Amino acid sequence: MSDFHYLAGHSPAALVLAKMAGEIIEANDSACRLLGRTRQQLAEVAGEDWLQRAGDTLSRMTGDACAAVEVMLRHHDGFVFSAQMAGHVFDHPVHGQIASLVLRSSVTLADGAGIAQAALDHIEEAAVLLDAEARIRALNPAYSRITGYDDVEALGAPIQLGETDEAQAFARGLVERLEPGQRWSGEVRCRRRDGEPYPAYVKITALLPGSGEDTARFVVIFRDLSVKEAYEARIDYLAHYDTLTGLANRTLIEKRAELARIEVERDGRHLALMFLDLDGFKAVNDSLGHAVGDELLCHVAERLRAAVGASDVVARQGGDEFVILLDSIARPEDAAQVATRIQEMLRVPLTLNDQAVFTTASIGISCYPDDSRDLHTLLRNADLAMYRAKRQGHGRYVFYRPEMDANAHWMLQLRNNLHRALERREFHVYYQPFVDVDTGAVTGIEALLRWQNAELGMVSPADFIPIAEEIGLIVEIGQWVLREACHELQRLHERGYDHLRVAVNLSARQFRQTDLVEQIAAVLEETGLAGRHLELEITETVLMEQAGATLDTLHALQALGVAVALDDFGTGYSSLSYLRQFPITYLKVDKSFVDGIPAEKGDLTITRTIVAMARSLDIRVTAEGVETPAQRKWLRHWHCEEAQGYLYSLPLAAGDLEWLLYNHDLLPVDGETGNLTDDPSSVLEE
């Protein structure tokens, strides 16, 4: 068979070759379906059997292609329907003059009135006329659009109402049982041509005698409800789920908590609400961008789901806050086990945008019925406990306690007053010396922020620094501290203490400012302080989160002569080998390790190892929180260069610091040096 015959045979258009009297010579499959006959049947019918006034119509055709004309076609089942016919007449070597025709059903539902037909062609609902046997004799375009059956396939075929064959047979039986003038309507599950099920709202009317053409007995109107169902499902999803992570939202978790409350009351068990906030999430957003922040939230959501039971619910409250419902626990202590598991899973670093990202969470826990029988109060209590956990340090969980309510009121006062603290000149900078462990000489000072409020008294930095970070004041406050510290050190230099350096802590948000280096240079120029006398302290988390950008910033600071110290070393994901690529001048051993000297052998080993490895990398070491002569002895034995702590001096106001420097060349004041040779500990000999 030639390509031309394939084209004609598989064309969706109905193609016919006919003699001028109307007898059909050849027709393709689409024409056979349109007229409801096989090719053999078409070859045997007279022209008037399929085309009314066939001879008159065809004789009007010219030799050239003509515009489509309206004709009436007769289906094999006996009904007549309107169609459009286009074609032209030419001479055939065997049959003489013949017509080449293209047929397309007009599928009018009425008498062809223009306005009515236009309306039917453009409505969203499917509209069909059925004969007495529920077969389609006319349809509008919406029927094909909804069902997938084109007019060629649909004409003369039974109407498709019902998802299964049995349902379709029932629907056709229902249609046929309607008496003239009766109506039926209802929702029906149907099936499209490709097998996809869909819901439809159907209205069927049995026509009265004389209200339509002889073969029209029923009018069926129906509309596709799948869009409406999908819309309603989407609205329901948005009402109960977080679109970013796919977790439940607060509305859904409150509904689930209410159901869980009923069950645990019946069974005598407990439920727990956990309020979780990611530590340092804003720093990820600021440094790596919101797209990476969203990716981190999705990974956290997956880990939270993996950390809880199948019946527990994880919800995203908003931002970087999550709520977890443990819907049936034997005792409140079981919630602590889940919180520990969550912390362990979150501590595993993620690689996002080619950066290693470390995250921890602060978790507050409130239990039913011990802490409250009201779900909204339970959630508020968990929120209060979370804030207590955040103030105590990263990666912690805290159970709610009633005294937290009073503390919440105090925190509200703190937050309100903090906004005006700079304006009211309530901040002060205190200074704590760095001391040479061997000689006792003061080598520098660390600037420490203090807040004295008339209403609240002296407020601990552990209380107000996290809030300053949360409400966005930390950058402004940090800039003020930097300027004050540099001014004070320059004043001390002018009084003869020009060997001293000053260390200033930088928050993560400060460090990630794109103009940080320019700000530092401006302060140095303003105060007249040389860059080599300034030390900036950052934490391990800041160093590790965005290595590429961090390295660029550190090199720029190094070019100013500014030293960088790594604060609280040992409490995070410490890697001394990782430090080789960073220009770090000082490493500060965290107080938690120094506290264990000399009683805890583990702390002894960790501290000694940090000192030895840092020295091998040519990084100077400062031990924080030195309080006893014994601690000083060990540090001196390990060749730790500097120490800082209450053994040497409390943090002092500027005037008191100058008094200390003037009156005491060496610290501690008692002048004791100790003797390590009398200590039999094996750690010394290692």
C-alpha positions in Angstrom: 0.0 0.0 0.0 1.4 3.4 -0.9 2.0 6.2 1.6 -0.9 8.1 0.0 -3.3 5.2 0.9 -1.9 5.1 4.4 -2.6 8.8 4.7 -6.1 8.6 3.4 -6.9 5.5 5.4 -5.7 6.9 8.8 -6.9 10.5 8.3 -9.2 11.7 11.1 -11.3 13.5 8.4 -14.1 11.6 6.7 -13.1 11.3 3.0 -15.4 10.1 0.2 -15.2 9.6 -3.6 -18.8 9.6 -5.1 -20.4 9.6 -8.4 -22.5 12.7 -9.4 -25.7 10.8 -8.5 -24.3 10.1 -5.0 -23.2 6.5 -5.2 -20.0 6.0 -3.2 -17.0 4.6 -5.0 -14.6 4.7 -2.0 -14.6 5.9 1.6 -12.0 5.9 4.4 -12.5 4.5 7.9 -13.5 7.9 9.3 -16.3 8.2 6.8 -17.5 4.7 7.6 -17.7 5.6 11.3 -19.4 8.9 10.6 -22.1 7.2 8.5 -22.3 4.1 10.6 -21.6 1.7 7.6 -18.9 -0.6 6.3 -17.2 0.1 3.0 -19.3 -2.7 1.4 -22.5 -1.2 2.8 -21.6 2.2 1.5 -20.9 0.8 -2.0 -24.4 -0.7 -2.0 -26.5 2.3 -1.0 -28.0 4.8 -3.3 -26.9 8.4 -3.0 -30.2 9.5 -1.3 -29.6 6.8 1.3 -26.7 8.7 2.9 -26.9 12.3 1.4 -30.3 14.0 1.1 -30.7 15.6 -2.3 -27.4 14.1 -3.3 -27.6 14.7 -7.0 -28.7 18.3 -6.6 -25.9 19.0 -4.1 -23.1 17.4 -6.1 -24.1 19.0 -9.3 -23.5 22.4 -7.7 -19.8 21.4 -7.2 -17.4 23.1 -9.7 -14.1 21.9 -11.0 -12.3 23.9 -8.3 -12.4 23.4 -4.6 -15.5 25.0 -3.2 -16.3 26.4 0.2 -18.0 24.0 2.7 -21.8 23.7 2.4 -24.3 22.6 5.0 -25.9 19.2 4.1 -28.0 16.6 5.9 -26.5 13.1 6.2 -28.4 9.9 7.1 -26.8 7.5 9.6 -27.1 3.7 9.0 -29.3 3.6 12.2 -31.8 5.9 10.5 -31.4 9.3 12.1 -30.5 12.4 10.1 -27.8 14.8 11.2 -26.3 18.0 9.8 -22.8 18.2 8.4 -20.4 20.3 6.5 -19.2 19.1 3.1 -16.4 20.5 1.0 -14.8 19.1 -2.2 -14.5 19.4 -5.9 -15.5 17.6 -9.1 -12.9 16.1 -11.5 -12.7 13.5 -14.4 -11.8 10.0 -13.4 -10.3 7.7 -16.1 -12.8 4.9 -15.2 -15.8 6.4 -13.6 -16.0 9.6 -15.5 -17.0 12.8 -13.6 -16.8 12.2 -9.8 -16.6 14.3 -6.6 -13.9 14.2 -4.0 -15.6 15.1 -0.6 -14.5 15.9 2.9 -17.3 15.5 5.5 -17.5 16.9 9.0 -20.5 16.6 11.4 -22.1 19.9 12.4 -23.8 18.1 15.3 -26.5 20.7 15.8 -28.8 20.0 18.7 -31.8 22.1 17.5 -33.0 23.4 14.2 -29.8 25.2 13.4 -30.7 28.6 14.7 -27.5 30.6 14.8 -27.6 32.1 18.3 -28.8 28.8 20.0 -26.1 26.8 18.1 -23.3 29.3 19.0 -24.4 29.1 22.7 -24.3 25.3 22.6 -20.9 25.3 20.9 -19.3 27.4 23.6 -20.8 26.2 26.9 -18.6 24.1 29.2 -21.3 21.4 29.7 -21.6 18.5 27.3 -24.9 18.4 25.5 -26.2 15.5 23.5 -29.5 14.3 21.9 -30.3 10.6 22.2 -32.7 8.4 20.3 -35.1 6.0 21.9 -32.3 3.4 22.4 -30.0 6.0 24.1 -27.7 6.3 21.1 -26.2 9.6 20.3 -27.6 11.4 17.3 -26.1 14.9 18.0 -23.6 16.4 20.3 -21.8 19.7 21.0 -18.0 20.2 21.1 -17.9 20.0 24.9 -18.9 16.3 24.8 -15.8 15.5 22.8 -13.6 17.7 25.0 -14.8 16.0 28.2 -15.1 12.4 27.1 -12.4 12.2 24.5 -14.7 10.7 21.8 -14.9 12.8 18.7 -18.1 13.3 16.8 -17.2 10.6 14.2 -16.8 8.0 17.0 -19.7 9.3 19.1 -22.5 9.5 16.6 -24.7 6.4 16.6 -22.9 5.0 19.6 -24.4 4.6 23.1 -23.8 7.5 25.4 -20.9 6.9 27.8 -22.3 7.4 31.3 -20.7 5.2 34.0 -17.2 4.2 35.0 -17.8 0.4 34.5 -19.6 -1.5 31.9 -22.3 -2.4 34.5 -22.7 1.3 35.4 -23.0 2.3 31.8 -25.7 -0.3 31.2 -27.6 0.9 34.3 -27.4 4.5 33.1 -28.7 3.6 29.7 -31.5 1.6 31.3 -32.4 4.6 33.5 -32.6 6.9 30.4 -34.8 4.5 28.5 -37.2 4.2 31.5 -37.9 7.9 31.6 -41.4 8.9 30.4 -41.8 11.9 28.2 -41.5 15.1 30.3 -39.7 13.4 33.2 -36.3 14.5 34.4 -33.4 12.9 36.4 -30.3 14.5 37.8 -27.4 13.2 39.9 -23.6 12.7 40.2 -22.2 9.8 38.2 -18.7 8.4 38.0 -17.8 8.2 34.3 -14.8 7.1 32.2 -13.1 8.9 29.4 -12.0 7.4 26.1 -8.5 6.8 27.5 -9.9 5.0 30.6 -9.4 7.9 33.1 -12.3 8.1 35.5 -14.0 11.4 36.3 -17.0 12.6 38.2 -19.9 14.3 36.3 -23.1 16.0 37.3 -25.8 14.7 34.8 -29.2 16.0 33.9 -31.5 13.9 31.7 -34.8 15.1 30.2 -37.2 12.9 28.2 -38.6 15.1 25.4 -42.3 15.5 24.9 -43.8 14.4 21.6 -43.3 17.0 18.9 -40.6 19.0 20.9 -37.8 17.7 18.7 -37.0 15.8 15.6 -38.6 12.4 15.1 -35.5 10.4 16.3 -34.7 12.7 19.3 -36.1 11.3 22.5 -33.8 12.6 25.3 -31.5 15.5 26.0 -28.6 14.9 28.3 -26.5 17.7 29.8 -23.5 17.0 32.0 -20.5 18.8 33.3 -17.1 17.5 34.4 -16.6 17.8 38.2 -13.0 16.7 38.2 -11.7 20.3 38.1 -14.0 21.1 41.0 -12.8 18.1 42.9 -9.2 18.9 42.2 -9.7 22.5 43.3 -11.5 21.4 46.5 -8.7 18.9 47.1 -6.1 21.6 46.6 -7.9 24.0 48.9 -8.1 21.2 51.5 -4.4 20.5 51.1 -3.4 24.2 51.4 -5.6 24.4 54.5 -3.8 21.5 56.2 -0.3 21.1 54.7 2.8 23.1 54.2 3.5 23.6 50.5 7.3 23.7 50.8 8.0 20.6 52.9 4.8 18.6 52.5 4.5 18.5 56.3 1.2 19.1 58.2 0.6 22.7 59.2 -0.6 24.0 62.6 -4.3 23.6 61.7 -3.9 19.9 60.9 -1.7 19.2 64.0 -4.3 20.9 66.2 -7.0 18.6 64.8 -4.8 15.5 65.2 -3.9 16.6 68.7 -7.6 16.8 69.6 -8.2 13.3 68.4 -5.1 12.1 70.2 -6.2 13.7 73.4 -9.5 11.8 73.3 -7.6 8.5 72.8 -5.0 9.0 75.5 -7.6 10.0 78.0 -9.3 6.7 77.4 -6.1 4.7 77.5 -4.5 6.5 80.4 -1.4 7.5 78.4 0.3 10.8 77.6 0.8 12.9 74.5 3.6 15.4 74.0 4.0 18.5 71.9 7.5 19.4 70.8 8.3 22.9 69.5 11.5 22.9 67.5 13.5 25.9 66.2 16.6 25.5 64.0 19.7 27.1 65.4 21.5 29.5 63.0 19.0 29.1 60.2 19.0 32.8 59.4 22.7 32.6 58.9 22.2 30.0 56.2 19.6 32.1 54.5 21.8 35.2 54.6 25.0 33.5 53.4 23.8 30.8 50.9 20.4 32.4 49.8 16.8 31.5 50.4 16.7 28.7 47.8 19.4 26.8 49.8 17.5 27.7 53.0 14.4 26.1 51.5 16.4 23.1 50.5 17.7 22.8 54.1 14.1 23.0 55.5 13.1 20.1 53.2 16.0 18.0 54.4 15.2 18.8 58.0 11.5 17.8 57.4 12.7 14.4 56.0 14.9 13.8 59.1 12.2 14.8 61.5 9.7 12.3 59.8 12.3 9.6 60.1 13.0 10.3 63.8 9.4 9.9 65.0 6.9 7.0 64.9 4.4 6.3 62.1 1.5 7.7 64.1 3.3 10.8 65.2 2.7 14.0 63.3 5.4 16.5 62.2 4.2 20.0 61.2 5.9 23.1 60.0 4.8 26.1 62.1 6.4 28.6 59.7 9.9 29.8 58.9 12.4 27.4 60.6 9.9 26.4 63.3 8.4 22.9 63.5 5.9 21.2 65.8 5.9 17.5 66.5 2.9 15.6 68.1 3.9 12.4 69.9 0.4 11.1 70.0 0.7 8.3 72.6 3.6 7.9 75.0 3.7 5.8 78.2 5.5 8.6 80.2 6.8 12.1 79.5 10.4 10.8 79.6 9.8 9.0 76.3 9.6 12.5 74.7 13.2 13.0 75.8 14.3 10.0 73.9 12.7 11.3 70.7 14.3 14.7 71.2 17.7 13.1 71.6 17.2 11.0 68.4 16.2 14.2 66.5 19.3 16.0 67.7 21.5 13.1 66.6 20.0 13.0 63.2 20.2 16.7 62.7 23.9 16.8 63.6 24.9 14.8 60.5 26.1 17.6 58.1 24.4 18.2 54.8 26.0 19.3 51.6 24.0 22.2 50.0 25.3 24.2 47.1 28.7 22.5 47.5 28.9 23.7 51.1 28.9 21.6 54.2 26.0 22.9 56.4 25.7 22.0 60.0 22.5 22.4 61.9 21.2 21.8 65.4 17.8 22.6 67.0 16.4 24.0 70.2 13.5 21.9 71.4 10.8 22.7 73.9 8.5 19.9 75.2 5.1 20.2 76.8 3.1 17.1 77.9 -0.6 16.3 78.2 -2.2 16.2 80.8 0.7 17.1 83.2 1.4 20.6 81.8 -2.1 21.5 80.6 -5.4 20.0 79.3 -5.8 22.8 76.8 -4.0 22.2 73.5 -3.4 25.8 72.8 -1.8 26.2 76.2 0.3 23.1 75.6 1.7 24.6 72.4 2.4 27.9 74.1 4.2 26.0 76.9 6.3 24.1 74.4 7.2 27.4 72.8 8.3 28.8 76.1 10.4 25.8 76.8 12.0 26.1 73.3 13.1 29.6 74.1 14.6 28.5 77.4 16.5 25.7 75.4 17.8 28.3 72.9 19.1 30.6 75.7 20.9 27.6 77.3 22.8 26.9 74.1 22.4 25.2 70.8 21.3 21.6 70.3 19.3 21.3 73.6 15.9 20.2 74.6 14.0 21.5 77.7 10.7 20.4 79.3 8.2 23.1 80.2 8.1 24.2 83.9 5.5 26.5 85.4 8.1 29.1 86.4 8.7 29.7 82.7 5.5 31.8 82.5 6.9 34.4 84.8 10.1 34.2 82.8 8.1 34.8 79.6 6.8 38.1 81.0 10.3 39.1 81.9 11.5 38.2 78.4 8.8 40.4 76.9 10.0 43.3 79.1 13.6 42.6 78.0 12.6 42.6 74.3 10.8 45.9 74.6 13.6 47.6 76.5 16.3 46.2 74.2 15.0 48.3 71.3 15.9 51.5 73.1 19.0 50.4 75.0 21.5 52.0 72.5 19.5 55.2 72.4 19.5 55.4 76.2 23.2 54.6 76.4 22.5 51.6 78.6 25.2 49.4 77.1 28.7 49.2 78.5 31.9 47.5 77.5 33.8 45.5 80.1 37.3 44.1 79.6 38.9 40.8 80.7 42.6 40.4 80.4 44.5 37.8 78.4 47.6 36.7 80.4 50.8 35.0 79.4 50.7 31.7 81.2 54.5 31.6 81.6 55.1 35.2 82.8 51.8 36.4 84.1 52.0 39.5 81.9 48.9 41.0 80.5 49.0 40.5 76.7 45.6 41.8 75.7 42.0 42.3 76.6 38.7 41.0 75.4 35.7 43.4 75.0 32.6 42.0 76.7 29.2 43.7 76.3 27.1 44.4 79.4 23.6 45.9 79.7 22.4 47.9 82.7 18.7 48.7 82.5 16.9 50.9 85.1 13.9 48.6 85.1 15.5 45.2 84.7 18.9 45.7 86.3 22.1 44.1 85.0 21.0 41.8 82.2 23.1 38.7 81.3 24.4 38.6 77.7 23.2 35.0 77.6 19.7 36.5 77.9 19.8 39.5 75.6 22.3 38.5 72.9 20.0 35.8 71.4 17.1 38.3 71.4 19.2 41.0 69.7 20.1 38.4 67.0 16.4 37.5 66.6 15.1 41.0 66.3 18.0 42.2 64.0 19.7 44.5 66.5 22.9 42.5 66.8 24.7 44.2 63.8 24.1 47.7 65.1 25.1 46.7 68.7 28.2 44.8 67.4 29.4 47.9 65.4 29.0 50.0 68.6 31.0 47.5 70.7 33.8 47.4 68.0 34.1 51.2 67.9 34.1 51.5 71.7 36.7 48.8 72.2 39.0 50.3 69.6 38.7 53.8 71.1 39.5 52.4 74.6 42.5 50.4 73.4 43.9 53.4 71.6 43.5 55.4 74.8 45.4 52.7 76.7 48.1 52.8 74.1 48.5 56.6 74.6 48.9 55.9 78.3 51.8 53.6 77.7 50.2 50.2 77.3 50.9 50.0 73.6 51.7 46.3 73.6 48.1 45.3 74.2 45.6 44.0 71.7 41.8 44.0 72.0 39.5 41.1 71.0 36.0 41.7 69.9 33.4 39.1 69.3 31.6 39.1 65.9 28.1 37.5 65.5 27.5 35.3 62.6 25.2 38.0 61.1 28.0 40.6 61.4 30.6 38.4 59.9 28.4 37.7 56.8 27.9 41.4 55.9 29.3 42.0 52.5 30.9 45.3 53.6 32.4 43.9 56.9 36.0 44.5 55.8 35.2 48.1 54.8 33.5 48.6 58.2 36.6 47.3 60.1 38.9 49.5 58.0 36.7 52.6 58.7 36.7 52.0 62.5 40.5 51.5 62.5 40.9 54.8 60.6 38.5 56.6 62.8 40.2 55.5 66.1 43.7 55.6 64.8 44.3 52.0 66.0 46.7 49.8 64.0 45.1 46.7 62.5 47.7 44.4 64.3 46.2 45.4 67.6 42.7 44.2 66.8 41.5 40.6 67.1 38.1 39.4 65.9 36.6 36.3 67.5 34.3 34.1 65.5 32.8 30.6 66.3 33.4 27.3 64.6 29.9 27.4 63.1 30.6 30.6 61.3 34.0 29.2 60.0 32.6 26.0 58.7 29.2 27.0 57.2 30.4 28.7 54.0 34.1 27.9 53.6 34.6 29.8 50.3 33.2 33.1 51.3 34.7 32.8 54.8 38.1 32.3 53.4 37.9 35.4 51.2 36.8 37.5 54.2 39.6 36.1 56.4 42.2 36.9 53.8 40.9 40.4 53.4 41.0 40.9 57.2 44.6 39.5 57.2 45.5 42.1 54.6 44.4 44.8 57.2 46.7 43.2 59.7 43.7 42.1 61.8 44.0 38.8 63.7 41.2 36.2 63.8 40.5 34.0 66.8 38.4 30.9 66.7 36.2 31.0 69.8 34.7 28.1 71.9 36.9 25.6 70.1 36.0 22.0 70.7 32.3 22.4 71.1 31.3 22.1 67.5 32.5 20.0 64.6 36.2 20.6 65.3 38.8 19.7 62.7 42.3 21.1 63.3 43.4 19.7 59.9 40.5 21.7 58.3 42.0 24.9 59.9 45.1 24.7 57.7 43.4 26.4 54.9 42.2 29.3 57.1 44.4 32.2 58.3 43.6 31.7 62.0 45.9 33.4 64.5 44.4 32.4 67.9 42.4 29.4 69.0 40.4 29.6 72.2 39.9 26.4 74.1 36.3 26.3 75.5 35.8 26.7 79.2 33.9 23.4 79.4 37.2 21.5 78.8 39.3 23.7 81.1 36.7 23.1 83.9 37.6 19.4 83.9 41.3 20.0 84.6 42.8 18.2 86.5 40.1 15.9 87.7 38.7 14.7 84.4 41.3 12.7 82.4 39.2 13.1 79.2 39.2 16.9 79.5 43.0 16.7 80.2 43.6 14.7 77.1 41.3 16.9 74.9 42.9 20.1 76.0 46.4 18.9 75.8 45.7 17.5 72.2 44.2 20.8 71.1 47.2 22.8 72.4 49.7 20.5 70.8 48.1 20.3 67.4 47.4 24.0 67.3 51.0 24.8 68.0 52.0 22.4 65.2 49.9 24.6 62.9 51.5 27.7 64.3 48.3 28.8 65.9 48.5 30.5 69.3 46.2 29.0 72.0 44.2 30.9 74.6 42.5 28.9 77.4 39.2 30.3 78.5 37.7 30.1 82.0 40.9 29.4 84.0 39.9 29.6 87.7 42.4 27.6 89.7 46.2 27.4 90.1 46.0 23.7 89.2 44.5 24.5 85.8 47.2 27.2 85.2 49.9 24.6 86.1 48.7 22.1 83.5 48.4 24.7 80.8 51.8 26.0 81.5 53.2 22.5 81.3 51.6 22.0 77.9 53.1 25.3 76.6 49.7 27.0 76.2 50.6 30.6 75.5 47.7 32.5 77.1 44.9 32.1 79.6 41.9 34.1 80.6 39.6 33.6 83.5 38.6 34.5 87.1 42.0 33.3 88.4 43.5 36.4 86.8 40.7 38.9 86.7 36.9 39.4 86.5 35.7 41.4 83.5 36.3 45.0 84.5 35.0 48.4 83.5 37.5 50.6 81.6 38.5 52.6 84.7 39.0 49.5 86.8 41.0 47.8 84.0 43.4 50.8 83.9 43.8 50.6 87.7 44.7 46.9 87.4 47.3 47.5 84.7 48.8 50.4 86.7 49.1 48.6 90.0 49.9 45.0 88.8 52.5 44.1 86.2 51.9 40.4 86.6 48.8 38.2 87.2 47.6 36.5 89.3 48.3 38.9 92.0 49.3 36.3 94.6 52.4 35.4 92.5 52.1 31.7 93.0 53.7 29.6 90.3 53.2 26.0 91.5 55.3 23.0 91.0 54.3 20.3 88.5 57.1 17.9 89.4 55.4 16.7 92.5 52.3 15.6 90.6 52.5 11.8 89.8 49.8 11.9 87.1 50.7 9.8 84.1 49.2 12.4 81.7 52.3 14.6 82.3 54.6 11.8 81.2 52.7 11.1 77.9 
